[in-house]
Amino acid sequence: MVVRDESEWLAVLRALDVPGEPGQAANLEYPQDFDRAAIQLRFEQLAALLSDAFGCPLAAGMGPCQDASCFGDIRIPPEFTVTRAKRSRIRFPVIVAVSNFGNLAACWAGQDAISPETLTSAAPPVHPEDRNRVEQALNELGYLFVPAEVLETRYDGPNQWVFGDRDESWLVRYFSSL
């Protein structure tokens, strides 16, 4: 599937967002046709492809994340990325996340305690070289790489009630705790 612009992406995200029921994980944390074993296998294959692409051993972990729409994420350590802050030149890890929904995947520069120097700088956009390596691995396995600018769009789907009066983004809907 080739998605060309933000409006097409939002249509894809909305189509996957079936209304859920309070107290039920189905449709909120995962879709009705969720196949944990198949998603886990592909997630492990993704870790192997990213390990080759970045030249470092990466672990996939076991998904899905509890009380979340994210299956899991893979952290590429900063010493293996070219993503860095402009002024300070501090390297950032790149986080690749896989959703429980629709083969969706995303990546962003992370701030975490493993790389404490990143906590003092705002995370930069993922460097195009890192993004290309991530996208290539995702494409090889049939994931849909959702651009960060689309995921930052305000969530307006049928499950807003999950977030209460908080304005959340599509990133939270598909790649975070609910």
Order of alpha helices (4+ residues) and beta strands (2+ residues): alpha-alpha-beta-beta-beta-alpha-beta-alpha-alpha
